[in-house]
Amino acid sequence: MKKTILFRALLFTIILYATFLKAEDKMKSPSGSSESIATEEDIMKNDVFNLKLIGLSLMIWKSEHSHIYPNDLGVLLDGKILVEGKYFITLGSHTVIPKNGDDIRKGQCDYVYIGKDIRDNSVPDPDKPVAFTKIQENSKYFCVLYADSHVANYSLINLPEQIKALIKANSKEVDNSKNKDL
């Protein structure tokens, strides 16, 4: 069973990575330079990709640790489950890419992790959020990672009440004035 979960996670990661590479090519300027011309939709797609990858990595981690989520996202980088810090950063963000788990613990991450001490004995709860994007200035979207590794994206204009409550309950983690209006 453990090998099946890991195989599915690996296969899904490969498919997601191929999709991400296509999106990354699209974000380059026509001249081929690395100058970013990412749209809000590109940023949202990147957040969905990053959160899905984080979600799959969390599933691998917890399958090896008595089905308990880690205390923080830094363990994914420390444990080499995710080997690049760029997956903890929103496209176009000014956050410095973390080099190790300690950098993530110090705040070099554009996602708020709320999965600490969640226990999933068998089937993950598809309604239990474990992480979400920090609200960036001028952002129109908000993404939430759920325990079963699916990611939902919401328009900040019409956020459901349970998502507003999630943001407010974790507002100390989100150091952005945009969430005051929620």
N, C-alpha and C positions, 0 to 999 in steps of 0.2 A: 504494500500500500504506500509506504514511504517513497519507494522508487518511482511509483506511478505519479505521485504528486510532484516530485522533483522533475520528472521527465516532462509533465504537462507545463510546469512553470518555465522550464528551459525552452520548450517549443514556443510558448506564448511570448517569452522574452525575445526570441529570435525574430518572430513576426513583428513585434512592436518595434524592435530596433531597425528593421528594414523600412518600416513605415516612417520612423523618425529620420532616417538618412534621406529619404525623399523630401521630407519637410525641410530638413536642414539645407539641402541643395536649393530649394525654392527661396530660402531666406537670404541667399547671397545676392548681391547686386548684379545686374546684367554684365558688368565689366569683369565679374569673377572675383572681385576683391572680397574681403571678409566684412566689409561694411554692412551692417545689419539693416534690412528693410522689412523686418518682421512686422506683421499686422497683429492686431488684438486676437484674431482667430488663431494665428500661428502660435502666439504665446499661450493661449488656452489649450491648444492641442499638445504643446510641449509640457504644460503642467499635467495634463491627463496622462501623457506618456510617463513622465517622471513619477507620478503618484502610483500608477499601475506597477511600475518597476519596483518602487519602494514596497508596495503591497505584496508583490510576489516574493521579494526579499524577506519581508517580515514573516511570510508563511514558511519559508525555508528555515529561518532562524527559530521560530517557535516550534517547528516540528522536531528540532534538535534540542529544545529546552522545555520539555514537559508541557507544551502547548500554552505557555505563558508568554505574552508579548514582552519585549525588552523595556527597560526603564527609559530609553531614549533612542533616537535614530542613529546616534553616533556608533552604536555597536555594529551596525551594518557596514560601516566603513572600516572600523577596527578589525572586525572579523573577516574582512575581505569578501563578504557576500556581495556588496557593491564595491567595485574597485576604483570608481571615479567620483570625485566630489561634485562634478557638474550636475549630477542627477538630483541634487538637493537645492538647486538654484533655478529660479524662474528665468526664462529667456528674456534678455534685456534688463535684468536686475543689476543693481549696483552692488549687490552682496558679493563679497570675495568668496571664491570657490574654496570650500574646505579641503584641507589636505589630510585630515584625520578626524577621528571621532570627537576629540577634544574641541576642535574648531566648531563642530556642529553644536556641541554642548554650550559653547560660548555665544551662540546665536548666528553663526554663519550658515544659515539655512532659511529658505523661503517658505518652509512648511511648518505648521504647528502640529506637533505630535501629542495625541491624547490617549494613546493606547496602553500607557503604562499599567501594568498589573492586570490587564484584561486576560481572562483565561478562556480558551476555546478547547473544549475536550474533544469534539468531533467536527461537526459542521459549523463553520463560522457564521455568525449572525449577519445577514446581509443588511440589516438596519443599524448596525453599530458602527458609528464613525470612529476612525483611529487617527486620521490626520486630515488637515485641510490647508489650503493656500493662505498665506498671509495676504491681506488685501493691499495691493500695490496702488500707488497713486495713479489716477486716471484709468484704473482697471474697470472693465465692464463685466467680468466673469469671476466666478468663485468656484473652486473645485473641492470636492470632499472624497476622501478615500475611505471605503467601508471595510469591515473585517473580512469579507469574502473576496477582497482585492478588486471589486468593481469601483469605478470612479464616476461620480455624477458631477456635472457642471451646471451651475445656476447663473442666471443673470442677476447682477446686483440690484437691478431695478425692481424685480419681483421675487425677492427671496422668500421661500416658505418660512413660516413661523418657527418650525423646529430648527431650521438652519440659523435663523437670527438668534435663537436661544443658545445654540452651540457657540456662535461667535461671542456673544455676551458673556457666557460662562467661562470662556477662555480668553477674555479681553486683555488680561495681564500679559498674555503671550504675544498679543498683536499690538505692536507699538506704532499704530498708524491712526491718524485722526479720522480716516474715512469710516471706521466702524462706529463712530459716535452717532451717525445718522440712522443707524439700523434700528 
